[in-house]
Amino acid sequence: MTAPFILNKEVVQFRLNLKDPFLFAGHHFDAYPAGKHDMTPIAIDRHVEWGQDFDPKAPFRMYHGNTIPGFPAHPHTGFETVTIVEQGYADHFDSRGSSGRYGDGDVQWLTTGAGVQHSEMFPLLSGEQDNPLELFQLWLNLPEKDKQAPAAYKMLWHEDIPVIKAQDADGHEYSVKVIAGRFADTQALAPTPHSWANDAAHGVNIWLIKLAPHARMALPASAAGTTRFAYVFEGSHIELNGERIENKELVDLDASVALTLVNGEQAARVLWLEGQPIGEGVEQYGPFVASSRAKLLEAIQAYQEDEFGGWQWGRSDPVFPREQGRIAKFDYGNRIELPPSGQNL
């Protein structure tokens, strides 16, 4: 019998089925090979459904890319994407004139609001070594009052994201990367202005937890009604108050219960999500999200009228030159932001 604080448990292949205020999350892990001079894979030794490659059994996927893997230009409206790139790199271009290359622990926060087109491509930068890619993309809903806010894009560079490192009573190490919200006394970087996570009262926490073998840590209860999920994506298993959670299992938890997390015999990583529900209707048609059927039709019509500002990048799957480092550009390059190791221009 499952413990009463576990509301649901399921095995994840790719998609994490979440609930309010989250819409869903995708966990991408792709063992990309070395890249050619144009940052495309050096060899693909299997049949590929070009433009629709999501084979879960393949070592890597091209997704909607026809040369470079990734997601060519596509619209979003009415929600937020939080893209956590733990390995590899992503190139972003959007219809508001923003672009950037990020990865190796960086997080991109994009509030799509009233609508934006963007592309997310995964250039294979190394021509000599493999190019593994691991990322999460979370879809976080917006309340009706913010669904028409201007789209906003922000980089959280990995050098700036707080990471708490600690040991349990037996000296086993663990760490918590605080992407959103708060862990103990450590506050995350601010998200975009209209984000649901921008108000501390909404209790949005996004953490990446790393655990040495047999590490033990305490997780206090959260406010009543809070959505809480844990996803074990590396290691053998963990235990929550003695209940075993296997690798690749997603658990929906009662947030009112304080938990003791104990890791198994292998180093593990866990994605931890919390947030107060928005409590509004959700109507979704692919990348269009609204609070009612009428609003959904309005959003689709708005895209049909001007394609959320059109697309000015010449191709649907643009990428930066191979030698480009991490960077964020705004207003078609009139403002440039570099990570802390560089200098803002």
Stockholm file with secondary structure:
# STOCKHOLM 1.0

chainA/1-345         MTAPFILNKEVVQFRLNLKDPFLFAGHHFDAYPAGKHDMTPIAIDRHVEWGQDFDPKAPFRMYHGNTIPGFPAHPHTGFETVTIVEQGYADHFDSRGSSGRYGDGDVQWLTTGAGVQHSEMFPLLSGEQDNPLELFQLWLNLPEKDKQAPAAYKMLWHEDIPVIKAQDADGHEYSVKVIAGRFADTQALAPTPHSWANDAAHGVNIWLIKLAPHARMALPASAAGTTRFAYVFEGSHIELNGERIENKELVDLDASVALTLVNGEQAARVLWLEGQPIGEGVEQYGPFVASSRAKLLEAIQAYQEDEFGGWQWGRSDPVFPREQGRIAKFDYGNRIELPPSGQNL
#=GR chainA/1-345 SS CCCTTEEEEEECSSEEECCTTEEEEEEEEEEECCBCTTSSBSCCCSCCCTTCBCCTTSSCCCBTCSSSSEEEEEEEBSEEEEEEEEESEEEEEETTSCEEEEETTCEEEEECTTCEEEEEECCCCCSSSCEEEEEEEEEEECCGGGTTSCCEEEEECTTTSCEEEEECTTSCEEEEEEEESEETTEECCCCCTTCGGGSGGGCCEEEEEEECTTCEEEECCCCTTCEEEEEEEESSEEEETTEEEETTEEEEECTTSCEEEEECSSCEEEEEEEECCCCSCCEEETTEEESSHHHHHHHHHHHHHHGGGCCCSSSSSCCCCTTCCSEEEETTTTEEECCTTSCCC
#=GC SS_cons         CCCTTEEEEEECSSEEECCTTEEEEEEEEEEECCBCTTSSBSCCCSCCCTTCBCCTTSSCCCBTCSSSSEEEEEEEBSEEEEEEEEESEEEEEETTSCEEEEETTCEEEEECTTCEEEEEECCCCCSSSCEEEEEEEEEEECCGGGTTSCCEEEEECTTTSCEEEEECTTSCEEEEEEEESEETTEECCCCCTTCGGGSGGGCCEEEEEEECTTCEEEECCCCTTCEEEEEEEESSEEEETTEEEETTEEEEECTTSCEEEEECSSCEEEEEEEECCCCSCCEEETTEEESSHHHHHHHHHHHHHHGGGCCCSSSSSCCCCTTCCSEEEETTTTEEECCTTSCCC
//
